[in-house]
Amino acid sequence: MTLITHHSSLITAFVALGSNLGDPVAQVRAGLRALTGLPRTRLIGASSFYRNPPAGYRDQPDFVNAVAQIETRLAPRALLDALLTIERSHGRVRDFPNAPRTLDLDVLLYGEQVVFEAGLTIPHPRMLERAFVLVPLAEIAPTAVIPGAGPVARLAARLDAAGMVKLSDERVT
């Protein structure tokens, strides 16, 4: 059983969602629905969905990615644990780094906090190099600031988003 710990204050956080197995659009939609069921958490909105080539391990199908904005009283570790539980409930298996996946959920930002714990780093350690994260994040929170890096919109504009296709009819809010 996972112990869910809470913060007394409401925190705005951002969660990346991705899938490239089964029906990736349906998987990302299901991930968004699952976020609405987290304790002491409210889904505020989500970006459009984007189809993009895989990063890292390339011999796999394209991904569908999005970013969700939530408000939560869950502590960072409790939020991560809840996201990992959602992943497992959707059949996520971690065979090797950057492997194909049914559903991937990552904490990108947790307020303005910087967290370095075993298995949890916030801001997400690779988000600054990933257009499939920063482009949808900039869509819903262009003025958000990544601690130690700067405003999301400026950082997203620096990345090569070639290969990303916005699935405009898939926006979920």
JOUR-V902807 format. One record per pair of residues at least 12 apart in sequence whose C-alpha atoms are under 10 Angstrom apart, sorted by the first residue. I is the first residue (numbers start at 1). GAP is how many residues later the second one is. D is the distance in Angstrom with one decimal. If there is no record, write none. Layout:
i gap d
I GAP D
I GAP D
//
This chain:
i gap d
2 76 8.3
2 79 7.4
2 80 8.3
2 83 9.1
3 74 10.0
3 75 7.4
3 78 8.9
3 79 9.8
4 35 8.6
4 70 7.2
4 71 8.1
4 73 8.6
4 74 5.3
4 75 8.1
4 77 8.3
4 78 8.2
5 68 8.6
5 69 6.0
5 70 5.8
5 71 8.8
5 72 8.1
5 73 5.7
5 74 8.7
6 33 9.4
6 34 8.1
6 66 8.6
6 67 5.3
6 68 4.3
6 69 5.1
6 70 8.8
6 71 9.7
6 72 7.5
6 73 9.1
7 33 9.6
7 65 8.3
7 66 4.8
7 67 5.7
7 68 5.4
7 69 8.9
7 71 9.8
8 64 9.7
8 65 6.3
8 66 8.7
8 67 9.2
9 62 9.9
9 63 8.3
9 64 6.1
9 65 9.2
9 66 9.8
10 30 8.9
10 31 8.7
10 32 10.0
10 60 9.8
10 61 6.2
10 62 5.5
10 63 5.0
10 64 8.5
10 65 10.0
10 101 9.2
11 30 9.3
11 59 8.1
11 60 5.4
11 61 5.3
11 62 6.2
11 63 8.3
11 64 9.0
11 65 9.8
11 98 10.0
11 99 6.8
11 100 5.6
11 101 9.1
11 102 9.8
12 29 9.7
12 30 9.6
12 31 9.9
12 32 9.0
12 57 7.1
12 58 5.8
12 59 4.5
12 60 6.5
12 61 9.0
12 97 8.2
12 98 6.3
12 99 5.2
12 100 8.8
13 28 9.9
13 30 9.8
13 31 9.8
13 55 8.4
13 56 5.9
13 57 5.3
13 58 6.1
13 59 7.2
13 63 9.3
13 66 9.7
13 94 7.5
13 95 7.4
13 96 5.3
13 97 4.3
13 98 5.6
13 99 9.0
13 100 9.9
14 29 9.8
14 30 9.8
14 31 9.8
14 32 9.3
14 53 6.7
14 54 5.6
14 55 4.6
14 56 6.2
14 57 8.7
14 92 8.5
14 93 6.2
14 94 5.4
14 95 5.2
14 96 6.7
14 97 8.5
14 109 9.8
14 123 8.0
14 126 9.9
14 127 9.3
15 17 9.6
15 20 9.3
15 31 9.3
15 51 8.6
15 52 5.6
15 53 5.2
15 54 6.5
15 55 7.7
15 64 9.9
15 65 9.7
15 68 9.1
15 89 9.8
15 90 6.5
15 91 5.4
15 92 4.7
15 93 5.5
15 94 7.3
15 95 9.0
15 109 9.8
15 118 9.4
15 122 9.1
16 12 9.8
16 15 9.9
16 30 9.6
16 31 9.8
16 49 7.3
16 50 6.0
16 51 4.4
16 52 6.4
16 53 9.1
16 88 7.7
16 89 5.6
16 90 5.1
16 91 6.5
16 92 6.5
16 93 9.6
16 108 9.7
16 111 9.5
16 116 9.1
16 117 6.6
16 118 9.5
16 120 8.9
16 121 8.4
17 12 9.2
17 14 7.1
17 15 8.0
17 29 9.9
17 32 9.4
17 46 10.0
17 47 8.2
17 48 5.5
17 49 5.3
17 50 5.9
17 51 7.5
17 86 7.1
17 87 5.6
17 88 4.8
17 89 6.8
17 90 9.3
17 115 10.0
17 116 8.8
18 13 8.7
18 31 9.3
18 32 9.3
18 33 9.5
18 45 6.4
18 46 5.5
18 47 4.3
18 48 6.6
18 49 8.7
18 83 8.1
18 84 8.0
18 85 5.7
18 86 5.0
18 87 6.8
18 88 8.9
18 114 9.2
18 115 9.5
19 12 9.5
19 32 9.7
19 42 9.5
19 43 8.5
19 44 5.4
19 45 5.5
19 46 6.7
19 47 9.6
19 73 9.7
19 81 7.7
19 82 5.7
19 83 5.2
19 84 4.7
19 85 6.2
19 86 9.2
20 31 9.3
20 32 9.7
20 33 9.7
20 34 8.7
20 40 8.0
20 41 5.9
20 42 5.9
20 43 4.4
20 44 6.3
20 45 8.9
20 79 9.6
20 80 6.1
20 81 5.8
20 82 6.2
20 83 7.7
20 84 9.3
21 39 9.1
21 40 7.5
21 41 9.0
21 42 8.2
21 43 9.6
21 71 9.8
21 79 6.6
21 80 5.7
21 81 4.9
21 82 8.0
22 79 8.9
22 80 6.7
22 81 9.7
23 41 9.4
23 79 8.4
24 27 9.2
24 37 9.9
24 38 9.1
24 39 7.0
24 40 5.8
24 41 8.6
24 77 9.2
24 78 7.2
24 79 8.0
25 24 7.7
25 25 9.3
25 26 9.1
25 38 9.1
25 39 6.3
25 40 8.5
25 41 9.8
25 142 9.5
25 145 8.0
26 38 9.6
26 76 10.0
26 144 10.0
27 37 8.9
27 63 8.0
27 74 9.9
27 75 6.7
27 76 6.3
27 77 9.4
28 21 8.4
28 36 7.4
28 37 7.3
28 38 7.5
28 39 9.7
28 74 8.8
28 75 6.9
28 76 8.6
28 77 9.3
29 20 9.3
29 37 9.5
29 141 8.9
29 142 9.6
29 143 7.9
30 56 9.6
30 60 8.6
30 73 9.0
31 37 9.7
31 52 9.1
31 55 7.4
31 56 8.1
31 59 8.4
31 72 7.2
31 73 8.5
31 74 7.9
32 13 9.3
32 14 8.1
32 34 9.3
32 35 9.2
32 36 7.4
32 73 9.8
32 140 8.4
32 141 9.4
34 48 9.9
34 49 9.0
34 52 6.9
34 53 9.6
34 55 9.9
34 56 9.9
35 33 8.7
35 34 9.9
35 35 8.2
35 47 9.1
35 48 8.1
35 51 8.4
35 70 9.8
36 34 8.9
37 49 9.9
38 34 8.7
38 36 9.0
38 41 8.5
38 44 7.3
38 45 8.8
38 48 9.4
39 33 8.2
39 34 8.3
39 35 7.7
39 40 9.4
39 43 9.0
40 31 8.4
40 32 5.8
40 33 5.6
40 34 6.7
41 29 6.7
41 30 5.6
41 31 4.1
41 32 6.4
41 33 7.3
41 38 9.3
42 27 8.7
42 28 5.5
42 29 5.2
42 30 6.4
42 31 9.4
43 25 7.3
43 26 6.2
43 27 4.5
43 28 6.6
43 29 8.7
43 130 8.5
44 24 7.5
44 25 5.4
44 26 5.1
44 27 6.8
44 129 7.3
45 22 8.6
45 23 5.8
45 24 5.3
45 25 7.2
45 26 10.0
45 95 7.7
45 126 9.5
45 127 7.2
45 128 4.4
46 20 7.0
46 21 5.7
46 22 4.2
46 23 6.0
46 24 8.9
46 90 8.5
46 91 8.7
46 93 9.0
46 94 6.9
46 95 9.9
46 125 7.1
46 126 5.7
46 127 5.2
47 18 9.1
47 19 5.6
47 20 5.4
47 21 6.4
47 22 8.6
47 88 9.1
47 89 5.4
47 90 7.0
47 91 8.7
47 92 6.2
47 93 5.8
47 94 9.2
47 119 10.0
47 121 9.6
47 123 9.0
47 124 6.1
47 125 6.9
47 126 7.5
48 17 8.5
48 18 6.2
48 19 8.0
48 20 9.6
48 87 9.8
48 88 6.7
48 89 9.6
48 91 7.9
48 92 8.8
48 118 6.8
48 119 6.6
48 120 6.0
48 121 7.8
48 122 6.0
48 123 4.0
48 124 6.7
48 125 8.8
49 14 9.9
49 15 6.4
49 16 5.6
49 17 5.0
49 18 8.3
49 83 9.7
49 87 7.8
49 116 8.6
49 117 6.1
49 118 5.3
49 119 7.0
49 120 8.3
49 121 5.7
49 122 6.0
49 123 8.2
50 13 8.0
50 14 5.4
50 15 5.2
50 16 6.4
50 17 9.8
50 82 7.3
50 83 9.7
50 85 9.1
50 86 7.7
50 113 9.8
50 114 6.3
50 115 5.4
50 116 4.5
50 117 5.5
50 118 8.2
50 120 8.7
50 121 9.4
51 12 5.6
51 13 4.4
51 14 6.5
51 15 9.2
51 81 8.4
51 112 8.1
51 113 5.6
51 114 5.1
51 115 6.5
51 116 7.0
52 12 6.4
52 13 7.6
52 79 9.3
52 80 7.0
52 109 8.7
52 110 8.6
52 111 5.7
52 112 4.4
52 113 6.4
52 114 8.8
53 79 9.1
53 109 9.3
53 110 6.4
53 111 7.2
53 112 9.6
54 44 8.2
54 45 9.3
54 46 8.8
54 78 9.5
54 109 9.9
55 43 7.2
55 44 9.7
55 75 8.4
55 77 9.4
56 41 8.2
56 42 6.0
56 43 8.7
57 39 9.4
57 40 7.9
57 41 5.7
57 42 6.7
57 43 8.6
58 40 8.7
58 41 9.1
58 42 9.6
59 40 9.2
59 41 9.1
60 38 9.7
60 39 7.9
60 40 6.4
60 41 9.8
61 39 7.6
61 40 9.9
62 38 9.2
62 101 9.9
62 102 9.7
63 37 8.7
63 38 9.1
63 39 9.9
63 69 9.2
63 101 9.6
64 39 9.8
64 68 8.9
64 100 9.4
64 101 9.3
64 102 9.5
64 103 9.0
65 38 9.8
65 39 9.2
65 40 10.0
65 67 6.5
65 68 7.5
65 71 8.1
65 99 9.7
65 101 9.6
65 102 9.9
66 39 9.9
66 66 7.8
66 67 7.3
66 68 9.7
66 69 9.0
66 70 5.9
66 71 7.9
66 73 10.0
66 100 9.9
66 104 9.8
66 105 8.9
66 106 9.5
67 38 9.3
67 39 9.4
67 40 9.8
67 41 8.9
67 65 9.2
67 66 7.0
67 67 8.7
67 68 9.1
67 69 5.8
67 70 5.8
67 71 9.3
67 72 9.0
67 73 8.1
67 74 9.8
68 37 9.9
68 39 9.8
68 40 9.8
68 68 8.9
68 69 8.0
68 72 8.3
68 73 10.0
68 104 9.2
68 105 8.8
69 39 10.0
69 40 9.5
69 68 8.7
69 71 7.9
69 72 8.5
69 104 9.6
70 40 9.5
71 39 9.4
71 40 9.4
72 38 9.2
72 39 9.9
75 35 9.1
76 31 8.3
76 33 9.6
76 34 7.0
76 35 10.0
76 37 9.3
76 39 8.1
76 44 8.3
76 45 9.6
76 46 8.6
77 30 9.8
77 38 9.5
77 40 8.8
77 41 10.0
77 42 9.2
77 43 7.3
77 44 9.9
79 27 9.7
79 28 7.9
79 31 9.6
80 25 8.6
80 26 7.5
80 27 6.7
80 39 9.4
80 40 7.7
82 23 9.8
83 21 8.6
83 22 6.0
83 23 7.4
83 24 8.3
84 19 9.8
84 20 8.5
84 21 7.3
84 22 8.7
85 20 9.9
86 17 8.5
86 18 9.1
86 19 8.2
87 14 9.2
87 15 7.9
87 16 5.6
87 17 6.3
87 18 6.9
88 14 9.3
88 15 8.4
88 16 9.5
89 14 9.4
90 12 6.6
90 13 6.5
90 14 9.4
91 12 7.6
92 12 7.5
106 14 9.7
106 16 9.8
106 18 7.6
106 21 9.9
107 13 8.7
107 14 8.6
107 15 7.1
107 16 7.7
107 17 6.6
108 13 8.8
108 14 6.3
108 15 5.4
108 16 4.8
108 17 8.5
108 18 9.3
108 19 7.2
108 25 8.6
108 26 9.7
108 29 9.3
108 38 9.1
109 12 9.5
109 13 6.0
109 14 5.1
109 15 6.9
109 18 9.8
109 35 9.4
109 36 9.1
109 37 7.4
109 38 8.8
110 12 7.0
110 13 7.4
110 14 9.7
110 36 9.8
111 12 9.5
111 33 9.4
111 34 9.3
111 35 9.4
111 36 9.5
112 32 9.2
112 33 7.7
112 34 7.5
112 35 6.4
112 36 10.0
113 33 9.4
113 34 7.6
114 32 9.4
114 33 7.1
114 34 9.1
122 24 9.5
122 25 9.1
123 23 6.9
123 24 7.2
123 25 9.2
123 26 9.7
124 22 9.6
127 19 9.6
127 29 9.9
128 18 8.9
128 21 8.3
128 24 9.1
128 27 7.2
128 28 8.0
128 30 9.6
128 31 8.5
129 26 9.1
129 27 9.0
129 29 9.4
129 30 7.1
129 31 9.2
130 26 8.5
130 29 7.4
130 30 8.7
130 31 8.7
131 24 9.3
131 25 6.5
131 26 8.8
131 27 9.0
131 28 5.8
131 29 6.6
131 30 5.5
131 31 8.9
131 32 9.9
131 33 8.2
132 24 9.4
132 27 9.6
132 28 9.7
132 29 7.4
132 31 9.8
132 32 7.3
132 33 9.8
133 23 8.6
134 18 6.7
134 19 7.8
134 20 9.7
134 21 7.4
134 22 5.1
134 23 8.7
134 24 9.9
134 25 8.4
134 27 9.6
135 17 8.5
135 18 7.9
135 20 9.1
135 21 5.6
135 22 8.0
135 24 8.7
135 25 9.9
135 26 7.8
135 29 9.3
135 31 9.9
136 16 10.0
136 17 9.9
136 20 9.0
136 30 9.2
137 15 7.2
137 16 8.3
137 19 8.4
138 13 8.9
138 14 5.6
138 15 5.1
138 16 8.7
138 17 8.7
138 18 6.7
138 19 9.0
139 13 9.3
139 14 8.1
139 17 9.7
140 12 9.9
140 13 9.9
141 12 8.0
142 12 8.1
142 13 9.5
142 14 8.9
//
